[in-house]
Amino acid sequence: VKLVESGGGSVEAGGSLRVSCAASGFITIIDSMGWFRQAPGKGRELVAIISRGGDTYYADSVKGRFTISRDSSWTTLYLQMNRLKPDDTATYYCAAGGPGRYRAAIEGKWYDMDYWGKGTLVTVSS
């Protein structure tokens, strides 16, 4: 499975941005896909994740501002980010996982995700 992110960039606080993740390969084995981020000097954290059944989970810090979605073929994952804040500045990574990874990610075990993209940088200026 190959994941390629796009759509990062610079935006002012309060603005919006949408990042995308194109998935290819043996995607039928994927049970969940999510967005994670890592700010400079900080650890990686879950932003949002969606299961094949359509369940979603958001970090408290982005709830109500960010929306995760995917296309019906499970080949593209999106993260719509509204009302961006300087604290949202980070490299955003797309990840995919097999069975059990959705729950693991929610429990903080981001490292259990099976496949990762290389990331896209989002910078929010004040």
N, C-alpha and C positions, 0 to 999 in steps of 0.2 A: 504494500500500500504506500503510495506516495502522496504527500500533502504539500501544497504550495500556497502560501499566503500572498495576498495582495491588498492594496488599498490603504496602507498606512500613510502617514504624512504629518504635517504640522497644522495645527488649528488653534484658534484663540479660545480661551475659556468661555463656556456657554455655547460653543459651536457643536456641530455634529460631524460624524465620520462613519463610514461603513467599511469594514474589512471583510474580505472574502477568503475562502479556502477551497481550492480545487483538489478533489480527491480522485485518484486513479489507482488501478490495480485491482486486487482481489477484494473489493469493498463489500462483498456479500458477508464477509466474516465480521464486519464491524457492527457493534451493538450500540455504541454511543460515540458522539463527537463533541468536542468542547473547545473553549477558548481559555487559555491560561496567559498570565502575564508576569513579567519580571522587570521590576524597576531597578535602576542602578543601585547597587549596594544592598539589594534586598533579595529575599528568596522568591521562588516561583509560587504563584497562587492561582487557584481556580477563579475564573471570572464567571463563566456560564457553561452549562453542559446540557445536551439534549440526547435523549435515548431514541432508539429506533421506534419505540412505541409512542413517542411524542412527549414524554415527560421532560420537564425542564427544571433547572435549578440555577439560581443566581447567588452570587456573593452579596452579602448585605450592602456592601459599599457601592454596588452598581444597580441594585434592585430599583425598578421604576425609571431608570435612565437608559439601560442597555436592553436590547432584545436579540436573542439568538434564534436563528431559523435555518432551515435547510430546504433544498429542493426535493421533489418527490423521488428522484432517482438516487438520492443520497450521495451525489457527486459534488455538490457545492454547499458549503456551510457559510453562513453570514453572521456578522455581529454588527448590529446597528447601534451606534453609540451617540446618545443625545446629551445635552447639558454637560458637556465634558468639563472636567476640572483639572487643574495642574497635577493633582495627585494621580490622575489616570495615565500620566506619562510613563511609558514602559514599552518593552518589546512584547508584542502579542503573538502567542504561539497557538497554532491549531494542532489538536491532537485527536487521535481516534483509538478506541479500545474495543476489545472483545467482551464477552459476558463477564459481568461483575465489576467492570471498570467504572461504570457510572456511579455505583455506590462507593467504591473506593475513592474516587475523585472527591465526592462530597465529604468524605471522612478525612480529607487532607492528603491522601496518598496519590498526589498528582503523578508521581514517578511510576505508578503502575500502568499508566496509559501506554499502549503498545507502539503507537506510531506518532511521530512528531514532524511538523514542518520546521523550517529554519527561522521563522519569525518575521514579523514586520514591525517597524518602529512607529509608535504614535507619540507625538510630542504636543503637549497642550501648554500654551503660554498664558500667563496671567495678564 
